[in-house]
Amino acid sequence: MLTSQVCSQASLLSPELRVWSERLRPVWDPNRTDPKPLVMHRKMWEWLFICAALHERDMLRPGRRGLGFGVGREPLAALFAGQGSEVVATDLGPDAAAAAGWTATGDEYAGGILQLNDHGLCEPEEFARRTTFRHVDMNEIPDDLRGFDFTWSSCALEHLGSIAAGADFVGEQMRCLRPGGVAVHTTELNVSSNERTVEAGATVLYRRRDVELLVDRLRREGYEVEADLTEGDAPADRHVDLPPFTDTHLRTALGEFTTTSFALVVSKPAGWKPPRRWLRRIALPGRA
């Protein structure tokens, strides 16, 4: 099965991901006229990877419940509903989104359910029946979001204010999963330095060592996670895309750093039990 890994040309072109590229084709080629099989873009890799990782774990079918964080106007909620899953899509409330600058472009923030099926990836009646939307701050996940089979986010956790805040989100959102569930999240990976990076601000960049610390933390909590931080060495992996951007966009420059995408896959074992610190926390007044 797919495990946590770095975005690469080989992964993007792998059979596991390519099987999903045609299902997402209406997103990047609405008229289906592009002779290329898919775009060489890291955002497309993120979406395909999330789909493939969840599908391998039997999550995208009727009877499964999924929870998406920071969904914006991405197509995954509609795609998952089209596969039969029941989906709760979440994003910031409109005031918080405006303050963070997400509403400025008009093509990143949806703010509700109506724009989540723009590409027709799910029949409208099925989408309305299987999908709900909530305003959720990823730094303060409501206690009633529990019992899901899978959770996901696509390059959202690096926008929570700091590297520590993103890592805390990953740990906290595992509480939303039932035992046997799986989480798949993508984020920014700094591939130019394992020392200097952007640690706080609107967009942070995780280093290899930050990922390794997060993986160790999750394992100590009793979760299952394997991480391969090997970087690709194909032509698309070596190309650092700069404005005006090209069709090869697996790596780009953010400030002084070169960044790509990293996908984290975390499973909650069927026999998982909360650590003692969780039990103490649950016992506090007002905690669910």
Backbone as a ProteinNet text record, in pm:
[ID]
protein_1_A
[PRIMARY]
MLTSQVCSQASLLSPELRVWSERLRPVWDPNRTDPKPLVMHRKMWEWLFICAALHERDMLRPGRRGLGFGVGREPLAALFAGQGSEVVATDLGPDAAAAAGWTATGDEYAGGILQLNDHGLCEPEEFARRTTFRHVDMNEIPDDLRGFDFTWSSCALEHLGSIAAGADFVGEQMRCLRPGGVAVHTTELNVSSNERTVEAGATVLYRRRDVELLVDRLRREGYEVEADLTEGDAPADRHVDLPPFTDTHLRTALGEFTTTSFALVVSKPAGWKPPRRWLRRIALPGRA
[TERTIARY]
83	0	86.6	28.8	98.1	123.1	243.6	278.3	320.5	342.3	381	503.7	497.7	607.1	610.3	721.8	745.6	687.1	631	582.8	697.3	669.3	771.8	708	786.1	738.2	700.9	782.9	754.3	622.5	595.4	470.1	351.9	364.3	255.4	218.4	318.6	295	270.6	267.1	250.1	109.3	91.5	-42.7	-142.7	-96	-186.2	-252	-176.7	-231.5	-298.3	-243.3	-297.5	-441	-478.7	-615.8	-715.6	-672	-760.4	-753.3	-653.2	-636.6	-752.8	-806.8	-918.9	-1044.6	-1061.7	-1178.5	-1170.8	-1048.4	-1031.7	-1007.3	-1008.1	-979.6	-1070.8	-1201.1	-1284.3	-1234.6	-1149.2	-1098	-997.4	-907.3	-801.2	-820.9	-915.9	-943.2	-1093.4	-1173.5	-1319.6	-1373	-1305.6	-1353.5	-1291.1	-1202.8	-1134.9	-1067.3	-995.7	-926.5	-775.4	-725.9	-581.5	-530.4	-437.6	-388.6	-300.9	-251.4	-167	-251.8	-197.5	-277	-309.4	-223.2	-248	-148.8	-172.5	-81.6	27.2	148.1	261.7	268.1	167	152.6	140.5	203.4	203.3	66.1	-18.5	-154.2	-231.7	-214.2	-279.1	-224.3	-93	-34.8	-99.9	-117.8	-178.9	-317.3	-400.6	-536.6	-537.3	-453.4	-448.7	-397.1	-296.2	-240.1	-344	-415.2	-517.3	-621.4	-666	-765.4	-712.3	-590.5	-534	-510.7	-457.6	-429.1	-557.5	-662.9	-789.8	-855.7	-847.7	-908.5	-842.2	-709.3	-637.7	-682	-725.5	-765.9	-917.1	-983.2	-1127	-1211.6	-1174.5	-1247.9	-1348.5	-1332.2	-1416.3	-1525.4	-1626.1	-1738.3	-1856.7	-1976.2	-2093.2	-2070	-2119.3	-2102.7	-1986.2	-1897.1	-1783.6	-1816.3	-1759.2	-1779	-1644	-1637.7	-1514.4	-1529.7	-1421.1	-1418.3	-1302.3	-1333.5	-1230.9	-1209.1	-1082.1	-1046.6	-993	-1030.3	-977.5	-1000.2	-1120.9	-1143.7	-1142.2	-1165.9	-1167.9	-1266	-1218.2	-1301.2	-1245.3	-1169.9	-1111.3	-1220.5	-1191.7	-1293.9	-1310.1	-1233.5	-1230.6	-1360	-1425.8	-1552.2	-1653.4	-1664	-1757.6	-1715	-1586.1	-1537.9	-1566.5	-1543	-1566.7	-1715.4	-1798.3	-1942.4	-1986.1	-1924.1	-1955.2	-1917.9	-1823.7	-1785.1	-1875.3	-1967.3	-2062.4	-2038.5	-1926.7	-1896.8	-1983.4	-2013.9	-2078	-1967.8	-1980.1	-1871	-1918.4	-1836.3	-1851.7	-1732.7	-1759.2	-1654.6	-1651.2	-1532.3	-1521.7	-1420.9	-1442.5	-1348.4	-1374.6	-1287.9	-1302.7	-1435.8	-1484.9	-1599.3	-1561.4	-1658.4	-1629.4	-1547.8	-1572.9	-1497.1	-1350.3	-1326.8	-1189.3	-1118.2	-1190.1	-1130.8	-1093.4	-1178.5	-1149.4	-1027.6	-1021.3	-908.7	-777.2	-783.7	-663.2	-629.4	-716.6	-688.7	-737.2	-814.3	-855.8	-968.1	-1039.2	-1150.6	-1108.8	-984	-940.5	-942.2	-901.3	-890	-1022.3	-1114.7	-1243.9	-1245.6	-1130.5	-1128.8	-1068.8	-1046.2	-988.8	-1086.1	-1171.1	-1259	-1402.9	-1467	-1605.4	-1701.8	-1673.6	-1758.1	-1888.1	-1913.2	-2037	-2034.3	-2146.6	-2150.4	-2174.3	-2229.5	-2277	-2165.9	-2045.4	-1937.2	-1843.8	-1877.3	-1788.9	-1808.5	-1911.9	-1936	-1938	-1855.8	-1853.4	-1819.4	-1741.8	-1694.1	-1782.3	-1892.7	-1984.6	-1929.7	-1847	-1788.6	-1885.8	-1998.3	-2101.5	-2237	-2329.1	-2463.6	-2522.4	-2584.7	-2632.3	-2717.6	-2808	-2894.5	-2814.3	-2719.2	-2634.3	-2545.7	-2493.4	-2406.5	-2482.1	-2603.9	-2684.4	-2717.5	-2735.2	-2772.8	-2653.2	-2535.9	-2420	-2323.2	-2341.5	-2242.6	-2304.3	-2233.9	-2271	-2149	-2171.7	-2063.5	-2073	-1956.1	-1950	-1832.1	-1848.5	-1737.5	-1658.1	-1531.1	-1445.2	-1307.6	-1258.3	-1121	-1034.3	-935.9	-852.5	-772.6	-758.1	-689.9	-782	-912.8	-1009.2	-1116.5	-1083.3	-1174.9	-1286.6	-1412.4	-1523.8	-1523.9	-1566.2	-1564.9	-1668	-1767.9	-1871.5	-1834.2	-1719.3	-1674.6	-1596.5	-1666.7	-1607.4	-1665.3	-1594	-1643.9	-1631.2	-1538.9	-1522.2	-1428.4	-1451.3	-1364	-1236.1	-1244.6	-1124.1	-1133.1	-1014.9	-1002	-899.3	-908.2	-809.1	-798.3	-686.2	-669.6	-561.6	-573.6	-479.7	-412.2	-286.6	-206.3	-284.3	-327.1	-399	-326.1	-264.5	-209.4	-89.1	-27	84.5	36.6	-95	-150.6	-210.7	-174.2	-234.1	-155.2	-50.2	23.2	165.2	192.7	328	343.5	467.7	495.1	434	445.5	390	238.5	171.2	25.4	-20.6	51.1	15.6	33.8	142.2	166.1	59.3	20.5	-86.2	-217.4	-246.1	-368.2	-367.9	-256.6	-250.9	-281.7	-223.1	-250.3	-394.7	-451.2	-588	-691.2	-668.5	-769.9	-775.9	-675.2	-682.7	-794.8	-834.8	-946.4	-1078.4	-1083.3	-1205.9	-1228	-1124.2	-1131.3	-1174.5	-1250.7	-1279.9	-1156.3	-1141.4	-1034.9	-1050.2	-942.2	-945.7	-950.3	-960.6	-968.4	-831.6	-830.9	-705.7	-715.4	-604.4	-593.5	-489.3	-520.3	-424.3	-420.4	-303.9	-288.9	-164.1	-172.7	-55.3	-15.9	112.2	162	288	343.3	465.5	588.2	682.8	809.2	925.2	1005	1125.1	1232.9	1268.4	1368.8	1505.3	1517	1644.4	1724.2	1659.2	1731.3	1661.8	1742.3	1690	1719.1	1770.2	1802.8	1715.7	1732.9	1655.9	1523.6	1419.3	1289.1	1199	1075.3	973.5	895.4	917.2	857	725.2	697.3	571.7	528.8	396.3	344.5	227.5	188.5	72.6	95.5	219.1	254.1	388.2	391.6	516.6	564.8	692.3	752.7	812.6	760.7	812.4	944	1038.7	1165.1	1155.9	1254.9	1260.3	1255.5	1330.5	1336	1201.7	1123.4	990.4	897.7	908.8	828.1	866.8	996.9	1042.8	995.8	997.8	947.6	798	722.7	578.7	549.1	621.2	601.4	630	738.7	772.4	663.3	610.9	503.7	378.6	342.1	223.4	241.4	359.1	384.9	376.1	425.4	417.3	273.5	187.3	44.7	-25.6	47.5	-10.4	-60.9	-33.2	-78.3	25.9	-17.9	70.2	101.3	229	270.1	409.4	424.4	554.2	583.6	707.1	742.3	868.6	858	972.2	1000.5	1110.1	1144	1240.3	1248.9	1334	1277.9	1364.3	1322.5	1342.7	1256.6	1269.3	1388.1	1437.5	1551.3	1524	1397.6	1359.8	1363.7	1356.8	1363.6	1263.1	1139.3	1038	1069.9	1141.8	1179	1291.4	1374.2	1488.5	1452.4	1338.9	1297.1	1230.5	1281.7	1220.3	1142.4	1011.4	925.9	916.3	931.7	925.4	827.1	770.4	680.7	755	689.5	555.7	563.3	474.4	484.7	463.1	525.9	517.5	423.1	416.5	334.8	404.9	530.1	604	618.6	539.2	527.8	525.4	624	634.3	713.7	801.5	876.7	865.3	866.9	864.4	943.5	967.4	1040.7	942.7	956.2	881.8	985.4	1002.5	1108.9	1244	1327	1461.2	1466.5	1351.4	1350.5	1282.7	1323.8	1257.9	1165.9	1041.8	943.1	870.6	823	737.7	629.1	555.2	448.2	490.1	436.9	458.3	323.4	302.2	176.1	200.5	117.9	126.8	7.1	34	-71.4	-59.1	-165	-162.7	-284.4	-262.4	-372.3	-392.5	-517.9	-554.2	-587.8	-504.5	-525.7	-661.6	-712.4	-844	-848.5	-738.3	-735.5	-680.7	-679.3	-618.5	-693	-615.7	-671.7	-604.4	-678.4	-620.8	-505.5	-399.8	-292.4	-347.5	-272.5	-319.6	-347.8	-268.1	-290.9	-425.3	-468.8	-600.3	-710	-691.6	-793.4	-809.7	-698.8	-706	-779	-752.1	-812.8	-962.6	-1000.1	-1142.6	-1220.1	-1154.9	-1222.5	-1248.3	-1183.2	-1203	-1345.2	-1401.3	-1537.3	-1548.6	-1656.7	-1681.6	-1618.8	-1538.3	-1474.4	-1564	-1567.5	-1644.8	-1561.7
-120.3	0	125.6	233.2	360.7	405.4	453.9	507.3	652.4	719.5	860.1	879.6	981.3	999.3	1139.1	1165.6	1294	1289.9	1401.2	1413.1	1386.9	1307.2	1277.5	1243.7	1255.1	1219.9	1072.7	986.7	843	811.5	876	852.8	901.9	1020	1076.9	988.3	923.1	839.5	692.8	659.6	520.6	471.5	340.9	287.1	318.8	322.2	347.6	485.1	583.9	718.7	742.5	683.5	709.8	661.2	558.2	508.4	614.9	709.5	816.3	941.3	949.9	1072.3	1095.1	986.9	1004.1	1048.6	1004.3	1046.3	1194.1	1246.8	1388.2	1472.5	1410.4	1482.6	1604.2	1599.4	1718.5	1841	1821.5	1934.6	2014.4	1944.9	2015	2016.4	1939.6	1936.4	1918.5	2023.1	2009.2	1959.3	1994.4	1952.7	1822.9	1766.4	1639.8	1645.6	1754.5	1771.7	1760.6	1761.8	1757.8	1616.5	1599.4	1463.7	1406.5	1492.8	1443.1	1367.7	1261	1181.9	1255.9	1348.8	1428.1	1543	1637.4	1750.3	1716.1	1765	1738.7	1847.6	1842.7	1947.3	1882.1	1942.5	1879.9	1881.8	1979.4	1978.4	1858.6	1827.9	1709.4	1583.6	1581.3	1465.5	1450.1	1559.6	1551.7	1488	1537.3	1484.7	1338	1303.2	1163.9	1072.6	1119.7	1037.9	1014	1118.6	1102.7	1001.4	1012.4	917.4	775.2	755.9	622.1	560.5	640.1	588	547.1	626.3	592.4	472.9	467.7	356.3	224.3	224.2	101.8	49.1	139.2	100.8	84	71	40.6	148.1	272.4	382.2	448.1	434.9	507.4	416.6	394.7	308.8	339.6	292.4	312.6	255.3	327.1	282.9	348.8	415.2	484.1	631.5	688.9	830.5	900.8	1012.6	1087.7	1230.7	1287.2	1423.9	1497.6	1604.5	1683.6	1816.2	1856.4	1982.3	2082	2209.4	2313.8	2284.5	2240.7	2187.5	2293.5	2422.2	2522.8	2485.5	2489.5	2449.3	2325	2245.4	2124.7	2024.5	1931.9	1838.9	1710.6	1691.3	1560.3	1524.3	1620.4	1588.9	1532.1	1594.3	1546.1	1410.7	1391.8	1264	1151.5	1176.3	1073.1	1042.5	1146.3	1123.1	1042.3	1067.4	992.2	845.7	814.2	675.1	607.6	683.8	627.2	664.1	730.8	768	885.3	888.8	1005.9	1100.4	1228.4	1322.7	1444.8	1484.5	1613.5	1698.3	1802.3	1892.8	2015.2	2058.2	2172.4	2274.3	2398.3	2506	2620.4	2719.2	2835.2	2906.3	2975	3062.3	3180	3247.3	3353.2	3469.6	3510.4	3622.8	3585.3	3466.2	3420.7	3399.2	3347	3324.4	3455.8	3555.8	3687.1	3749.7	3736.7	3792.7	3727	3598.6	3524.6	3542.4	3609.9	3635.5	3529.8	3429.8	3320	3358	3464.8	3503	3600.5	3644.2	3750.6	3707.9	3584.9	3542.8	3497.8	3452.4	3406.6	3264.2	3195.7	3058.4	2959	3002.6	2912	2877.6	2971.8	2953.7	2936.6	2829.8	2805.3	2862.8	2838.3	2890.9	2816.3	2715.5	2639.1	2521.6	2452.6	2327.2	2343.2	2456.6	2470	2459.1	2505.4	2508.6	2388	2291	2174.9	2069.1	2083.8	1987.7	2058.6	2163.1	2242.7	2161.2	2054.5	1977.4	1856.4	1843.4	1734.9	1596.8	1584.7	1455.2	1363.3	1417.9	1338.4	1387.3	1294.4	1333.8	1428.1	1537.9	1637.9	1581.7	1490	1434	1352.8	1273.7	1193.7	1284.2	1390.1	1482.1	1547.9	1593.2	1657.7	1561.8	1434.5	1335.8	1291.7	1289.3	1230.9	1332.6	1461	1561.3	1669.7	1704.2	1818.7	1907.8	2032.6	2129.9	2198.1	2220.3	2291.7	2387.3	2499.6	2589.8	2538.7	2508.7	2453.2	2517.5	2564.6	2611.3	2489.9	2462.1	2344.1	2350	2468.2	2481.1	2452.4	2440.9	2414.7	2319.6	2192.7	2093.8	2064.5	2078.1	2052	1908.2	1891.1	1759.2	1663.9	1716.8	1627.3	1564.8	1601.2	1539.4	1412.9	1304.1	1177.7	1061.3	949.7	826.3	815	891	885.8	771.8	721.3	617.3	675.6	796.7	858.9	1011.2	1072.6	1217.5	1253.6	1377.4	1420.5	1572.9	1622.1	1763.4	1772.7	1873.8	1893.6	2029	2026	2147.6	2252.6	2215.6	2308	2327.2	2222.9	2230.7	2324	2360.4	2454.8	2599.4	2620.3	2755.2	2782.5	2703.4	2717.2	2808.1	2869.6	2968.1	2931.2	2801.6	2759.1	2610.2	2565.4	2422.7	2345	2399.3	2331.8	2321	2426.2	2423.7	2317.7	2305.3	2202.7	2063.1	2042.8	1912.3	1882	1983.6	1964.2	1926.4	1990.3	1955.9	1809	1760.8	1620.8	1528.7	1558.8	1476.2	1484.9	1606.2	1624.9	1562.2	1573.2	1521.1	1368.2	1302.6	1157.3	1117	1207.7	1179.7	1167.9	1224.3	1218.8	1080.7	998.9	868.4	759.2	666.4	544.5	454.4	359.8	259.9	186.4	172.9	115.5	219.6	348.8	456.6	500.7	588.5	634.2	782.5	852	994.3	1011.3	1097.6	1129.3	1281.5	1339.8	1485	1519.2	1624	1670.5	1808	1839.8	1968.2	2006	2122.5	2170.9	2104	2066.8	2009.5	2090.2	2144.5	2218.8	2118.7	2116.6	2020.8	2086.3	2214.4	2283.3	2298.1	2275.4	2286.5	2204.7	2138	2068.1	2147.2	2269.6	2356.1	2481	2565.4	2689.5	2664.6	2735.5	2722.9	2835.1	2834.1	2927.1	2852.6	2889	2815.9	2873.3	3000.4	3063.7	3163.3	3181.5	3274.9	3215.9	3283.3	3240.9	3106.9	3080.7	2951.9	2907.4	2793	2740.1	2625.4	2595.1	2489	2383.6	2264.1	2155.7	2105.3	2079.1	2016.8	1866.9	1796.1	1651.7	1623.1	1699.3	1672.1	1698.9	1795.1	1820.4	1703	1647.4	1530.6	1411.9	1392.5	1280.4	1293	1415.3	1436.3	1408.9	1449.6	1425.6	1276	1206.4	1061.8	992.5	1032.1	973	1002.5	1122.1	1160.2	1075.1	1056.7	977.4	831.9	778.2	639.6	625.1	723.8	717.2	724.4	785.6	789.4	657.8	565.1	435.5	421.8	519.9	514.1	446.6	403.9	336.8	431.2	456.2	545.1	505.9	495.4	471.2	589.5	637.2	754.4	729.3	755.3	748.1	889.5	946.6	1084	1091.5	982.6	980.9	1076.9	1160.1	1255.8	1195.6	1231.2	1183.1	1245.2	1177.2	1230.5	1234.7	1225.9	1236.9	1384	1411.8	1551.8	1643.6	1600.7	1686	1712.3	1620.2	1637.5	1739.7	1751.2	1842.8	1985.3	1999.9	2131.3	2211.4	2330.4	2421.5	2526.4	2521.8	2608.2	2748.1	2848.1	2988	3061.8	3172.7	3250.5	3301.6	3304	3248.4	3095.3	3029.4	2887.3	2806.2	2689.5	2599.3	2483.5	2386.4	2267	2166.1	2191.4	2104.3	2177	2134.6	2213.4	2121.3	2031.8	1946.9	2014.5	2105.9	2185.7	2331.9	2416.4	2559.5	2630.2	2759	2838.4	2922.9	2917.7	3005	3082.2	3210.3	3287.3	3230.4	3204.6	3153	3000.9	2934.2	2789.2	2723.5	2600.2	2516.7	2419.9	2412.2	2329.7	2238.6	2127.3	2035.9	1988.6	1886	1835.9	1706.1	1685.5	1561.7	1509.9	1380.3	1317.5	1231.9	1251.9	1177.5	1084.1	955.5	855.2	794.6	808.6	762.2	675.1	555.8	464.4	453.9	439.1	418.5	271.2	193.3	48.6	11.4	-101.8	-147	-160.9	-199.2	-216	-96.5	21	139.7	182.4	223.6	278.9	411.9	507.5	639.7	633	713.7	724.3	780.7	764.3	808.7	957.6	1037.2	1181.8	1215	1135.7	1156.8	1123.5	1017.2	978.4	1086.5	1146	1254.6	1374	1400.5	1514.6	1494.8	1375	1343.8	1358.2	1331.6	1336.6	1478.5	1578.2	1715.6	1762.1	1847.2	1899.3	1966.2	1937.5	2001	1931.8	1826.4	1755	1639.8	1615.5	1502.5	1376.3
0	0	0	-49.7	-49.4	94.2	119.9	250.5	234.6	345.9	344.3	255.8	167.7	72.5	14.3	-56	-121.4	-262.6	-305	-442.4	-540.1	-643.4	-742.4	-876	-981.2	-1114.5	-1119.7	-1060.5	-1063	-994.8	-882.5	-811.8	-893.8	-952.9	-1030.9	-1149.3	-1208.4	-1325.7	-1291.2	-1162.1	-1120.7	-1150.7	-1169.7	-1196.1	-1085.2	-959.4	-847.7	-858.7	-906.2	-918.5	-1053.3	-1157.7	-1291.8	-1305.8	-1232.6	-1243	-1199.3	-1115	-1067.2	-1153.1	-1240.2	-1318.9	-1414.3	-1472.7	-1564.9	-1489.9	-1366.2	-1289.3	-1251.7	-1239.3	-1208.7	-1333.8	-1449.5	-1573.2	-1593.5	-1559.8	-1577.9	-1502.5	-1401.7	-1324.1	-1406.7	-1475.1	-1546.9	-1698	-1747.2	-1890.8	-1912.5	-1884.5	-1889.6	-2022.5	-2132	-2264.6	-2312.9	-2228.2	-2261	-2398.2	-2422.1	-2549.6	-2536.7	-2414	-2392.1	-2417.6	-2510.7	-2538.9	-2428.8	-2339.6	-2231.6	-2129.2	-2068.7	-1974.1	-1845.1	-1803	-1682.9	-1678.6	-1589.2	-1576.9	-1475.9	-1502.1	-1415	-1308.3	-1219.2	-1117.5	-980.3	-881.4	-749.3	-683.4	-716.9	-662.9	-717.6	-844.7	-899.6	-833	-807.1	-736.7	-600.2	-527.5	-394.6	-402.7	-493.8	-505.1	-544.7	-641.9	-686.8	-575.8	-503.3	-395.8	-287.6	-245.3	-142.7	-186.8	-312.8	-366	-362.4	-414	-424.2	-286.7	-192	-58.1	13.2	-0.8	62.8	-4.8	-137.4	-210.4	-173.3	-163.3	-126.5	9.3	93.9	229.8	241.4	125.9	118.8	184.7	166.2	229.1	135.7	6.1	-88.6	-141.8	-59.1	-97.1	-6.8	-44.7	41.6	181.5	281.2	418.8	489.7	415.3	476.6	497.8	604.2	636.2	635.2	562.3	552.3	599.8	650.4	702	636.6	563.1	496.8	567.5	580.1	645.2	542.8	559.4	472.6	325.2	291.4	156	47.5	82.7	-22.3	-132.2	-257.6	-370.9	-440.1	-363	-421.1	-459.4	-551.1	-602.2	-522.7	-416.7	-352.1	-281.1	-218.5	-150.4	-249	-366.7	-468.6	-523.3	-544	-594.9	-496.6	-368	-267.7	-254.1	-260.5	-256.7	-377.9	-492.1	-612	-602.5	-513.4	-490.1	-387.5	-328.7	-233.5	-88.9	-58.8	79.6	124.2	253.6	312.9	359.8	325.2	345	423.8	521.3	587.1	543.8	464.8	417.8	508	548.4	639.1	587.7	629.5	599.4	696.6	695.2	781.7	757.6	858.9	841	752.5	691.5	594.3	650.3	773.9	831	850.5	905	925.9	792.8	693.5	562.1	495.7	508.5	451.3	519.6	652.1	726.5	687.2	651.6	612.1	464.8	389.5	248.9	151.9	201.9	115	19	45.7	-41.2	-150.5	-149	-240.2	-386.6	-415.4	-555	-614.9	-529.7	-579.3	-628.1	-629.5	-680.3	-581.7	-455.2	-356	-244.1	-208	-92.6	-139.6	-93.1	-131.4	-27.5	100.3	205.4	225.6	144.8	154.8	60.2	51.7	-21.1	-171.2	-213	-350.6	-453.5	-421.1	-519	-510.1	-430	-413.8	-521.9	-603.2	-711.2	-846	-858.7	-981	-1104.9	-1087.8	-1202.7	-1234	-1161.9	-1191.2	-1162	-1058.7	-1026.5	-953.5	-912	-846	-896.9	-918	-957.7	-851.4	-893.5	-796.2	-683.7	-715.7	-611.8	-512.4	-561.9	-473.4	-388.5	-452.6	-379.8	-264.7	-291.7	-188.3	-75.1	-108.3	-7.2	77.7	18.4	86.6	145.8	116.6	155.6	242.4	348.8	431.6	446.8	486.4	499.9	635.2	697.2	824.4	824.3	896	919.3	1039.5	1016.5	1121.4	1112.6	1226.1	1239.2	1271.6	1186.8	1206.5	1336.1	1393.3	1522.5	1639.8	1613.6	1720.2	1667.3	1655.5	1598.4	1698.1	1658.2	1751	1801	1924	1985.8	1927.5	1855.8	1802.6	1669.3	1613.8	1488.3	1522.5	1536.4	1579.9	1498.8	1501.7	1444.1	1293.8	1232.3	1087.3	1047.8	926.3	872.9	815.4	760.8	706.2	717	722.8	720.5	614.5	565	467.1	467	414.9	381.5	275.3	190	79.6	95.7	139.5	160.2	237.3	357.4	445.1	577.3	629.2	764.4	775.3	662.5	668.3	681.6	679.3	690	828.4	928.6	1061.1	1153.7	1103.9	1183.1	1217.1	1232.3	1266.4	1238.5	1235.1	1218.9	1335.2	1456.3	1574.1	1564.4	1516.5	1506.4	1405.9	1295.9	1198.6	1254.6	1328.5	1390.1	1494.9	1571.5	1669.9	1601.5	1488.1	1414.2	1374.1	1322.6	1279.9	1397	1512.9	1630	1675	1675.8	1724.1	1630.6	1499.6	1408.2	1409.5	1463.9	1477.7	1572.9	1660.6	1751.5	1674.8	1555.4	1475	1413.3	1410.6	1346.2	1443.5	1393.7	1469.7	1463	1556.1	1541.9	1409.4	1336.3	1202	1093.2	1131	1033.3	985.1	884	823.8	790.7	807.9	774.2	664.1	565.5	459.8	445.2	467.7	460.7	380.5	300	226.8	278.4	264.2	311.5	235.5	267.8	204.4	266.2	180.7	227.6	170.6	258.4	221.1	180.6	51.7	4.2	-16.9	22.3	2.5	131.2	246.1	373	479.9	561.1	678	805.4	787.7	901.1	900.3	800.3	793.5	721.1	763.4	697.4	744.5	701.2	751.2	859.7	985	1096.8	1142.5	1110.5	1151.6	1045.5	1035.1	937.1	860.5	754.2	675.9	608.2	566.8	506.3	561.8	627.9	681.9	593.9	606.8	526.5	618.9	613	695.1	638.1	727.1	690	712.7	662.2	686.6	836.2	913.4	1057.2	1124.1	1072	1127	1100.2	980.5	946.1	1032.9	1051.4	1132.9	1277.3	1331.1	1467.2	1476.5	1374.4	1374.5	1365	1279	1266.6	1399	1466.1	1596.2	1699.1	1697.8	1790.2	1766.7	1642.2	1610.1	1651.5	1631	1671.2	1822.8	1895.7	2041.6	2091	2009.2	2042.4	2008.6	1946.3	1914.3	1772.6	1687.7	1549.4	1460.7	1344.6	1248.8	1134.1	1112.2	1003.6	956.6	826.3	763.7	672.5	672.8	593.6	512.1	382.7	292.6	242.1	285.9	250.2	132.7	56.2	-62.6	-166.8	-220.1	-322.9	-461.2	-554.5	-691.1	-762.8	-866.3	-941.5	-1091.5	-1130.9	-1271.8	-1313.8	-1443.7	-1489.2	-1421.3	-1405.2	-1342.2	-1195.5	-1130.5	-990.6	-974.7	-1076.3	-1068.1	-1111.4	-1178.6	-1228.6	-1116.7	-1092.2	-994.5	-1073.2	-1063.8	-1145.3	-1086.4	-1172.2	-1132.5	-1223	-1176.5	-1263	-1386.5	-1502	-1530.9	-1531.9	-1455.5	-1432.2	-1559.7	-1562	-1676.4	-1643.8	-1735.4	-1712.5	-1622	-1587.3	-1496.3	-1363.6	-1265.3	-1142.2	-1019.8	-1010.6	-892.7	-782.1	-821.5	-725.1	-763.1	-661.6	-686.4	-577.6	-597.3	-499.2	-419.6	-286.9	-196.6	-116.2	-151.3	-89.5	-127.9	-28.9	-55.3	-60.9	-42	-31.6	-151.9	-176.8	-277.2	-205.3	-251.2	-182.6	-279	-225.6	-299.1	-201.6	-240.1	-153.4	-85.7	32.7	107	152.5	136.5	178.1	301.5	402.2	527.7	538.5	559.1	573.7	713.3	792.5	931.5	956.9	1012.7	1044	1194.8	1232.8	1372.9	1388.7	1454.3	1461.8	1519.3	1476.3	1523.6	1675.1	1736.1	1880.9	1955.8	1891	1951.7	2078	2179.5	2302.1	2331.8	2387.7	2412.9	2511.4	2488	2587.9	2718.4	2825.2	2956.5	2960.1	2889.7	2891.5	2828.2	2729.8	2669	2768.9	2844	2940.9	3047.9	3089.2	3186	3127.2	3000.2	2934.4	2914.7	2875.5	2854.8	2984.4	3097.5	3225.8	3275.6	3210.8	3254.5	3227	3312.2	3288.7	3152.5	3083	2954.5	2837.1	2861.5	2750.7	2707.1	2573.3	2521.2	2531.2
[MASK]
++++++++++++++++++++++++++++++++++++++++++++++++++++++++++++++++++++++++++++++++++++++++++++++++++++++++++++++++++++++++++++++++++++++++++++++++++++++++++++++++++++++++++++++++++++++++++++++++++++++++++++++++++++++++++++++++++++++++++++++++++++++++++++++++++++++++++++++++++++++++++++++++

